[in-house]
Every structure is written in structure tokens, then in C-alpha cells.
Amino acid sequence: MNAAYDVVVVGFGPSGAVAAALLGQAGVRTLVVDRSHDVYPKPRAIALDHEIMRVFQNLGLADAVAPHCEPFTPSEYYGADGRLIKRLAAVEPPYPLGHTPSMVFTQPPVEAALRRHVKALPVVDVVLGRRFTGVDQDADGATVRFDDGEDNPSSVRARYVIGCDGASSAVRDAVGIELEDLAFDEPWLVVDVQVNEQGMAKLPKTSVQYCEPARPCTYVIGPGNHRRWEISLLPGEDPAYMATEEGAWSVLRRWIGPEDATLWRQASYRFHALVARDWRVGRVFIAGDAAHQQPPFLGQGMCQGVRDVANLTWKLRAVLAADVGGAAAERLLDTYSAERREHVRRLTARIKEIGAVICERDPQAACDRDEALLAAAGGTIRTVPRQDIIPPLMEGLLGSVGRSGTGTLFPQPRVNGPVGPALLDELAGTGWRIVTDLRTAQLPPGLLVLAERLGILISIPSDAHGFSSGPHRMQADELDGVLARWFERHGCRAAVVRPDHYVYGVADSGPALHELVAGLAGTLQ
């Protein structure tokens, strides 16, 4: 292994692979190490959303990932007596981030595509079959230790370390980070099945949450003929037996039998709600399952891990660039823990609320729940967009705190590019962006000078009703009104957008925008 790196990533699962890809794309010298040689061949994660697909797009991987994805069907919740009590689905087109808002996917080929991409990056080294054994830190960096399981130790130096090594993270343990229990602990069986045509005819045409006190369970329609059941285990049931073929079929028989499908994977889990108390100790960070675990009721497990590394890696890039004349102070890295820990806590609380609806075991309480939900809906169940459940950022590197739009994901509209319609990121990139519908004459003269220090100033719509670009300036007209509606909804005329697509702040005039950007420039120095 090379003697020194900017960043060492421990773990080559989805979070670690995305971290290495984002760092390598930016030219950051990176080592990624994993004890396993191969991608796990069976599905674990099954859902991703438009925020994560946007990250794949930014990496140039959207076309490689898309064939393994399908839109997530609506999720219908049925109560104790079989009545529909709740319904989640995606928002209607045009999609705010340019991609289907909620998707199901097949994990092994997506993970394999990520690994191929990382291995092709010239500034990234990938070493497999090595186990992390420890880390020592000093004022200049960290020494990371590994072995190959045959008493052949090795070590490397790095400026920073990211532990993406899963729920039983050795990196987390090595730096003494504790997990906070958010009070959710349930035994469940997860069964993935490949269903034949005969079996398909027997199954629901949409995903279902069976909120039945006798045995709560979830049915998810995956890509192609992939179907997943998450089935709660009852007191006295042996998790090990239930994870056998015999045990799995014993609970699947309500829907299908062995003549209808082939078992792909079955595993017993305890669904937890855990969040790390600290996400950084000196030069060591944790991300993904190493930092948090949540019940799967909204399909956010892998999404959370990718959000973690998308948040962390642009900050690492900025701080590392400061060594060669960049403009970001070391304290920028402190915002990672503040932002991601609290975002995960809030989303986990919302997932727990969904879990409480699904998992009510008391028959009378379940009936009361159903009546309350139906009464709140006025007797008519309205579809709730899944993405409405994802909270905004509320802490960390934010400018206009308390203003509508701040901390939310900025949209990615289709615009008129130089050779036809294009998604905004394809033209504007992923650095700091100032996006405004103010005309050129309404912008303060000094704004472009500030913009040069941060990224690119984008003016939408264009003054000439067409595409044009120049140093730190791009003009284009959007095609579907996504951006116009976003500005109207949040009562603003401009947004300063971070490299991870979250809104730093909003402004309603040229002078207010100049003040916002000037404040950001001062914060990053």
C-alpha cells in the first residue's frame, strides 16, 4: 500500500464506495480498504431516492445504475380490519430533482458498478482482503493499521479517515464512539423471493403495510420478479429457525408457496434505532451504518449512508484544497457531525412514528389507531408524498436560518442546454452555486467578484432567452417550471446552493443576495 494518502476509507460497501468515488473524482488521493474481496451477492438495501440518484448522476453513474432500478409502487397501509388507513407514493412529474423520487433497486449489480467506477479512478487505490485493526492520531495525520488475517500487518498514513465499515464498525470502536439507543428494538424476518408468473398472479399489485396486531408485516414490490417481505416475529418464535427455508415458507404461505417462487435470501434481524453520539474524533469520521441504524419502514438505510458521505466529502475536499490555496478552514469539518447527526435523529423519529403505526400489537389500540387516522383524513385517504417525510437540515453551515427553503434540497430542473434539454447539474456542476431568477440588471455589481471565489453564478431565466456561459456565469431557461414554483413556494428570488445540493440560504433581492454571499465567504475563510 502507498505510504501516504489524503483520505483512507475503511469499508467498500455503498457508503464507502460513494465516498471514494466523490473524493477520487475531485483528485483527492484516497485509499479504500475492505476485508471482503467481493460484493455480497444477495440484496440487503432495496430502496433509494432521487437525492441518491442525483449523486450517482454527478458521478457519471446514472446510466449504469438505472437498468437495475424501477419506480417504487405506492405503499398502502391496511388496518386491523383490512381497511385502507394510510397511503404513501411519489410526487407527480415534473420531478423536482430530475429523477423518479422513490425507487426500488437490485443492490449487487449497483454496488458492482460503483466498485468498477472507483477502481478506474487514477488517484484511488483499492485494497481488498485487509482488516482494519487500529488507528493512531497526531497533529499531522493518522496512522491506520491493517492485517490480512495471516499475521501480516501493514499501516498507512493519511490526513483523514472515514469509517464506513458497517453496524459493527471497528473504526467506531477504535476511537471510542458510543451509540445512542432511540428506543426501538423489534425482532423481524426479512425474506427476498424471486416469484414466477403463477406466483405474481396471487400477489398485490402495490406495496403493502399490513398493520395487523396479530403479526405486522410489510410487502415490497422490487425490480422485475423480486419481492420482499418483512415479517414481525412473535414472542417465542426462534429467529434462527424462522430464517431457514422451512421457517420462511411457514409465514409466506399466506401469499405464496414453494411452487410459486424461489427463496433468494432470508435473514432474521432486530430492527434498531441507533445514532452515534459523536461522528468525529479528531481526524477520524464515521458514516453509514457505522454511525446510525434505523428501522426499514421508509427504505432510508442506504440513502442515509450516501447522504453522510456526500455531506462529508465536499467538506474534506474544501479543507484539503486550503493547503494549496483553497478557501476553507478546518472548522468546516465540525459541521458534518452537527448536520448529519441531527438530520438522522429527526428522520429516525419520523420512521419510528411510521413503525408505531405498523407495529401496534394491542387489538383495541390498533382499532383506535385506525379510527384516528381515518378521522384525521376526513374519511378519505389522501396520498402523502414519501419525500415530504424527509426533514431539511436545521443546523450547521446555513445562512438564512429560519427562512423557508433554507436547509432543503435545491431542485434540479431541466434547462435548455447548448445541444438541447439537460438537467441543471450537467451544465452547472456541483460546486457552490448561486441560482436566481433575477435579471442581470437587478444583480449588484460586486456579486460576480464574490461568485468567483465560491463557484458559478447561474441566472435563470436567461436575458437572451437561450443558453450562454462564461467565466463563473451561466444563463439558461428552465423548461418545466420546477424552479419557478420552488422560488414562489419559498417566497424568494435567489438561493445559494452548497456542493451537496442543500440550500445554504435564500434572498429576495439583489442586495440581500450580495449580503448572503458575503457572509458565506467570510464563514469559509
C-alpha positions in Angstrom: 0.0 0.0 0.0 1.1 3.5 -0.7 2.8 5.2 2.2 0.6 8.3 2.4 -2.9 9.4 1.4 -5.2 12.3 1.9 -8.1 10.1 3.0 -8.4 6.4 4.0 -11.9 4.9 3.6 -12.5 1.8 5.6 -15.3 -0.2 4.1 -16.2 -0.7 0.4 -19.9 -1.1 0.7 -22.2 1.5 -0.9 -21.3 4.3 1.5 -17.6 3.7 1.3 -17.7 3.3 -2.5 -19.6 6.6 -2.9 -17.1 8.3 -0.5 -14.1 7.1 -2.5 -15.8 8.0 -5.8 -16.6 11.5 -4.8 -13.1 12.0 -3.4 -11.4 10.4 -6.4 -13.5 12.5 -8.8 -12.1 15.6 -7.1 -8.5 14.4 -7.3 -8.1 13.6 -3.6 -5.5 10.8 -3.1 -7.6 8.1 -1.5 -7.2 4.5 -0.2 -10.3 2.3 0.3 -9.8 -0.9 2.2 -12.3 -3.8 2.8 -11.9 -7.2 4.4 -14.2 -8.8 1.8 -13.0 -9.4 -1.8 -16.4 -9.5 -3.4 -19.8 -7.7 -3.4 -22.3 -9.5 -1.3 -24.3 -11.4 -3.9 -27.8 -11.0 -2.3 -30.0 -7.9 -1.8 -29.9 -6.1 1.5 -30.9 -2.5 0.7 -33.9 -2.4 -1.7 -34.8 1.3 -1.9 -33.2 4.6 -3.0 -34.5 8.0 -3.8 -33.9 10.9 -6.1 -31.3 12.5 -3.9 -29.1 9.4 -4.1 -29.7 9.0 -7.9 -28.6 12.7 -8.3 -25.3 11.7 -6.5 -25.0 8.8 -9.0 -25.7 11.2 -11.8 -23.0 13.6 -10.5 -20.5 10.7 -10.6 -21.5 9.8 -14.2 -23.1 6.6 -13.0 -26.8 7.2 -13.6 -26.9 5.2 -16.8 -25.1 2.3 -15.2 -27.4 2.2 -12.2 -30.8 2.9 -13.9 -31.2 -0.5 -15.5 -31.3 -2.0 -12.0 -34.0 0.3 -10.7 -37.7 0.7 -11.0 -40.2 3.2 -9.6 -41.3 2.4 -6.1 -45.0 1.5 -6.2 -47.3 3.3 -3.8 -47.4 1.8 -0.3 -50.8 1.2 1.1 -51.4 0.7 4.8 -54.2 -1.6 5.9 -55.5 -1.6 9.4 -56.8 -4.2 11.9 -60.0 -4.9 10.0 -58.4 -4.7 6.5 -59.4 -1.1 5.7 -57.1 1.3 4.0 -55.8 3.7 6.6 -52.8 5.4 5.0 -51.1 5.7 1.6 -47.6 6.9 0.6 -46.5 7.5 -3.0 -44.2 9.6 -5.1 -44.9 13.2 -6.2 -46.2 13.7 -9.7 -43.9 14.8 -12.6 -42.1 17.1 -13.4 -39.8 15.6 -10.7 -38.1 18.2 -8.5 -34.6 16.6 -8.7 -34.9 15.4 -12.2 -35.2 11.7 -11.2 -38.0 9.4 -10.1 -38.4 10.4 -6.4 -38.6 6.9 -5.0 -37.1 3.7 -6.5 -36.5 0.1 -5.7 -33.3 -1.4 -6.9 -31.2 -4.6 -7.0 -28.2 -4.0 -4.8 -25.5 -6.4 -6.0 -25.2 -5.0 -9.6 -25.4 -1.4 -8.4 -22.7 -2.0 -5.9 -20.6 -3.7 -8.5 -20.9 -0.7 -10.8 -19.8 1.6 -8.0 -16.8 -0.6 -7.4 -15.8 -0.7 -11.0 -16.0 3.1 -11.2 -13.9 3.6 -8.1 -11.2 1.1 -9.3 -10.9 3.1 -12.5 -10.1 6.4 -10.8 -6.4 7.1 -11.1 -6.0 8.7 -7.7 -7.8 6.0 -5.7 -6.2 2.7 -4.6 -8.4 -0.2 -3.6 -7.0 -2.9 -1.4 -9.3 -5.9 -0.6 -8.8 -8.7 1.9 -7.4 -6.4 4.6 -8.9 -6.0 8.0 -8.8 -2.7 9.9 -7.0 -3.2 13.3 -6.5 0.3 14.7 -5.7 3.9 14.2 -3.3 6.4 16.0 -3.6 10.1 15.5 -1.2 13.0 15.8 -1.0 16.7 14.9 -0.2 15.9 11.2 -2.4 13.0 10.4 -3.4 9.4 11.3 -1.6 6.0 11.1 -4.1 3.4 10.1 -3.3 -0.3 10.7 -4.4 -3.4 8.9 -3.7 -7.1 8.6 -4.6 -9.8 6.1 -5.7 -12.4 8.6 -2.4 -14.2 8.3 -0.3 -12.2 10.7 0.9 -9.8 8.0 0.3 -6.3 9.5 0.7 -3.1 7.5 0.0 0.6 8.0 -0.5 3.7 6.0 -0.5 7.4 6.8 -3.5 9.7 6.0 -4.7 13.2 6.7 -8.2 11.9 7.5 -10.0 8.5 7.9 -13.7 7.6 7.2 -15.1 4.5 8.8 -17.8 3.1 6.5 -17.4 -0.4 8.0 -20.9 -1.2 8.9 -23.1 -1.7 12.0 -20.3 -3.5 14.0 -17.8 -0.8 13.0 -14.2 -1.5 14.2 -13.4 2.1 13.4 -16.1 3.4 15.6 -14.9 1.1 18.4 -11.3 2.1 17.9 -12.0 5.8 18.6 -14.4 5.1 21.4 -17.6 6.4 19.8 -20.8 5.2 21.6 -24.3 4.7 20.0 -27.4 6.3 21.5 -30.4 4.0 21.6 -33.5 5.8 20.3 -35.8 3.1 21.9 -36.8 0.8 19.1 -36.0 -2.9 19.2 -38.1 -5.4 17.3 -37.4 -8.9 16.0 -38.2 -9.3 12.3 -37.7 -11.8 9.5 -36.7 -10.4 6.1 -37.4 -12.7 3.1 -36.4 -11.9 -0.5 -38.1 -14.0 -3.2 -37.9 -14.4 -6.9 -41.5 -15.0 -8.0 -42.7 -16.9 -11.1 -45.6 -15.9 -13.2 -48.0 -18.1 -11.3 -47.0 -16.5 -8.0 -47.2 -13.0 -9.5 -50.9 -13.5 -10.2 -51.5 -14.1 -6.5 -49.8 -11.1 -5.1 -50.9 -7.5 -4.5 -50.2 -5.0 -7.3 -48.8 -2.4 -4.9 -46.6 -2.5 -1.9 -48.5 -3.0 1.4 -48.0 -2.4 5.1 -50.2 -4.9 7.0 -50.8 -3.0 10.2 -52.4 -6.1 11.9 -51.8 -6.6 15.6 -51.6 -10.4 15.2 -48.5 -10.1 13.0 -47.5 -6.8 11.4 -45.7 -7.2 8.1 -44.5 -5.4 5.0 -44.7 -6.4 1.4 -42.4 -4.6 -1.1 -42.5 -4.9 -4.9 -38.9 -4.9 -6.0 -37.5 -4.8 -9.6 -38.6 -7.4 -12.0 -39.8 -10.5 -10.2 -38.1 -9.6 -6.9 -40.5 -9.4 -3.9 -39.6 -8.7 -0.3 -41.5 -9.5 2.9 -40.5 -8.0 6.3 -42.5 -10.0 8.9 -42.5 -9.4 12.6 -41.6 -12.3 14.8 -43.9 -13.3 17.6 -42.9 -14.0 21.2 -41.5 -17.5 21.5 -40.6 -17.8 17.8 -36.9 -18.8 17.2 -35.2 -16.3 14.9 -32.7 -18.9 13.7 -35.5 -21.3 12.7 -37.5 -18.6 11.1 -34.5 -17.8 8.9 -34.4 -21.3 7.5 -36.3 -22.2 4.3 -38.9 -24.1 6.3 -39.4 -21.2 8.7 -39.6 -18.6 5.9 -42.2 -20.6 4.0 -44.3 -21.1 7.1 -45.1 -17.4 7.2 -45.1 -16.8 3.4 -47.8 -19.3 2.8 -50.4 -16.6 3.4 -49.4 -15.3 0.0 -47.5 -17.9 -2.0 -45.9 -21.3 -1.7 -42.7 -23.0 -3.0 -44.4 -23.8 -6.3 -44.8 -20.0 -6.9 -41.3 -18.7 -6.1 -37.7 -19.3 -5.2 -36.2 -18.1 -2.0 -33.3 -15.7 -2.6 -32.4 -14.6 0.9 -33.9 -14.9 4.3 -32.5 -13.4 7.5 -33.7 -12.6 11.0 -32.9 -9.2 12.4 -33.5 -7.0 15.3 -34.6 -3.7 13.9 -32.9 -0.9 15.9 -32.9 2.9 16.1 -29.4 3.8 17.0 -27.4 7.0 16.3 -23.8 7.7 17.2 -23.2 10.3 19.9 -20.2 11.6 18.0 -19.4 11.4 14.3 -15.9 12.7 14.5 -13.0 12.1 16.8 -10.0 14.2 15.6 -9.2 13.1 12.1 -11.5 10.1 12.2 -15.1 10.2 10.9 -17.8 7.6 10.7 -20.6 7.3 8.2 -23.3 4.9 7.1 -24.3 2.0 9.3 -21.3 2.7 11.5 -23.0 6.0 12.5 -26.7 5.0 12.6 -29.2 2.2 12.2 -32.9 2.7 11.7 -36.0 0.6 11.1 -36.5 -0.1 7.4 -40.1 1.2 7.2 -39.3 4.1 4.8 -36.4 2.4 2.9 -33.9 5.0 4.0 -30.9 2.9 5.3 -28.6 3.1 2.3 -29.9 6.6 1.4 -28.8 7.9 4.8 -25.3 6.5 4.3 -24.9 8.1 0.9 -26.2 11.4 2.4 -23.5 11.1 5.1 -20.6 10.8 2.7 -22.0 13.4 0.2 -22.0 15.8 3.1 -18.6 14.9 4.4 -16.6 14.6 1.2 -17.2 18.1 -0.2 -16.0 19.5 3.1 -12.9 17.3 3.2 -12.2 18.4 -0.4 -12.5 22.0 0.6 -10.3 21.7 3.6 -7.6 19.7 1.7 -7.7 22.3 -1.0 -7.0 25.0 1.6 -3.5 23.6 1.9 -2.8 24.6 -1.7 -4.5 27.9 -1.8 -8.1 26.9 -1.3 -10.7 28.7 0.9 -12.0 26.5 3.7 -11.0 26.4 7.3 -10.6 23.2 9.3 -13.6 24.1 11.4 -15.8 23.4 8.3 -15.4 19.7 9.2 -17.2 20.3 12.5 -20.4 20.9 10.7 -20.5 17.3 9.4 -21.4 15.9 12.8 -23.8 18.8 13.7 -25.7 18.4 10.4 -25.9 14.7 9.9 -26.4 13.6 13.5 -29.5 15.8 13.9 -30.9 15.1 10.5 -30.6 11.4 11.1 -32.2 11.8 14.5 -35.2 13.7 13.1 -35.7 11.3 10.2 -35.4 8.3 12.5 -38.0 9.8 14.8 -40.4 10.0 11.8 -39.5 6.4 10.8 -40.3 5.3 14.3 -43.7 7.1 14.1 -44.4 5.1 10.9 -43.2 1.9 12.8 -45.6 2.7 15.6 -48.5 2.7 13.2 -47.4 -0.6 11.7 -46.3 -2.4 14.8 -49.2 -1.8 17.2 -49.9 -5.3 18.8 -52.8 -4.4 21.1 -56.0 -5.1 19.2 -58.0 -2.3 20.8 -55.2 0.2 20.4 -54.9 -0.9 16.7 -58.6 -0.2 16.2 -58.3 3.2 17.9 -55.3 4.0 15.7 -57.3 3.1 12.6 -60.3 5.3 13.6 -57.9 8.2 14.5 -56.2 8.1 11.1 -59.5 7.8 9.2 -60.9 10.7 11.2 -57.9 12.9 10.6 -58.2 12.2 6.8 -61.9 13.2 6.9 -62.9 9.7 5.9 -60.9 9.9 2.6 -57.4 8.7 2.5 -55.2 11.1 0.6 -51.8 10.1 -0.8 -48.8 11.5 1.1 -45.6 12.0 -0.9 -42.8 9.9 0.6 -40.4 12.7 0.2 -42.4 15.0 2.4 -41.3 12.8 5.3 -37.6 13.7 4.8 -36.7 16.7 7.0 -34.5 19.6 6.0 -31.2 20.5 7.6 -31.6 22.8 10.5 -28.1 23.0 12.0 -24.6 23.6 10.7 -23.5 25.6 7.7 -26.6 27.5 6.9 -27.0 31.2 6.2 -30.6 32.4 6.4 -31.7 30.1 9.2 -35.5 30.2 9.7 -36.2 31.3 6.2 -38.4 28.9 4.1 -36.2 26.9 1.7 -33.0 27.1 3.8 -31.7 23.6 4.5 -33.8 21.9 1.9 -32.6 20.1 -1.2 -32.4 22.5 -4.1 -34.3 21.3 -7.3 -32.6 20.2 -10.5 -34.8 21.5 -13.3 -34.5 20.7 -17.0 -33.0 23.6 -18.8 -32.2 24.5 -22.4 -28.6 23.4 -22.7 -26.2 24.1 -25.6 -27.4 21.0 -27.5 -30.9 20.6 -26.2 -32.6 19.8 -22.9 -30.3 19.0 -20.0 -30.5 18.6 -16.2 -29.1 21.6 -14.4 -26.1 19.8 -12.7 -24.9 18.6 -16.1 -24.2 22.2 -17.1 -23.6 23.9 -13.7 -21.5 21.2 -12.0 -21.6 20.6 -8.2 -19.6 23.4 -6.7 -21.1 26.3 -4.8 -23.9 27.8 -7.0 -25.9 31.0 -6.9 -29.2 30.4 -8.6 -31.5 33.3 -9.2 -34.4 34.4 -11.4 -33.3 38.0 -11.1 -32.2 39.6 -14.4 -28.6 40.8 -14.8 -29.6 44.4 -14.2 -31.0 43.5 -10.8 -27.8 42.0 -9.6 -25.3 44.1 -7.5 -22.0 44.8 -9.5 -19.9 43.2 -6.8 -21.7 39.9 -6.8 -19.8 38.4 -9.7 -16.5 39.1 -7.9 -17.7 37.2 -4.8 -19.1 34.4 -7.0 -15.7 33.8 -8.5 -14.5 32.9 -5.0 -17.2 30.4 -4.5 -18.2 28.8 -7.8 -20.5 29.7 -10.6 -23.3 32.3 -10.7 -26.3 30.9 -12.6 -29.0 33.2 -13.8 -32.3 31.6 -14.8 -34.1 32.7 -17.0 -31.5 34.0 -19.4 -31.6 37.6 -20.5 -31.5 36.5 -24.2 -33.9 33.5 -23.8 -31.2 30.9 -24.7 -28.2 29.2 -23.3 -25.0 31.1 -22.7 -22.0 30.7 -20.4 -18.8 32.4 -19.4 -16.4 32.6 -16.5 -18.4 32.0 -13.4 -21.6 32.7 -15.2 -24.3 30.6 -17.0 -27.7 31.5 -18.3 -30.4 29.1 -19.3 -34.2 28.9 -19.4 -35.8 26.1 -17.5 -38.4 24.0 -19.3 -40.9 22.7 -16.8 -41.4 25.5 -14.2 -39.9 23.4 -11.4 -37.5 26.2 -10.3 -40.2 29.0 -10.7 -42.5 27.1 -8.4 -39.8 26.5 -5.9 -39.0 30.2 -5.7 -42.7 31.0 -5.4 -43.3 28.4 -2.7 -40.4 29.8 -0.6 -41.0 33.5 -1.3 -37.5 34.2 -2.6 -35.8 35.2 -5.8 -32.4 33.5 -5.3 -30.7 30.6 -3.5 -27.1 29.9 -2.6 -26.6 26.2 -3.0 -23.9 24.0 -1.4 -21.9 21.4 -3.2 -24.2 18.7 -1.7 -27.2 20.5 -3.2 -28.6 21.7 0.1 -29.6 25.3 0.3 -27.2 27.5 2.3 -29.6 30.4 2.2 -32.2 32.3 0.2 -32.7 36.0 -0.7 -35.5 38.1 -2.2 -33.5 40.9 -3.7 -30.1 41.6 -5.3 -28.7 43.5 -2.2 -29.9 40.7 0.1 -28.2 38.1 -2.1 -25.0 40.1 -2.0 -25.1 40.2 1.8 -25.8 36.4 2.0 -22.9 35.6 -0.3 -20.5 37.9 1.5 -21.4 36.2 4.8 -20.6 32.8 3.3 -17.3 34.0 2.0 -16.4 35.2 5.5 -17.5 31.9 7.1 -15.4 29.7 4.8 -12.2 31.6 5.4 
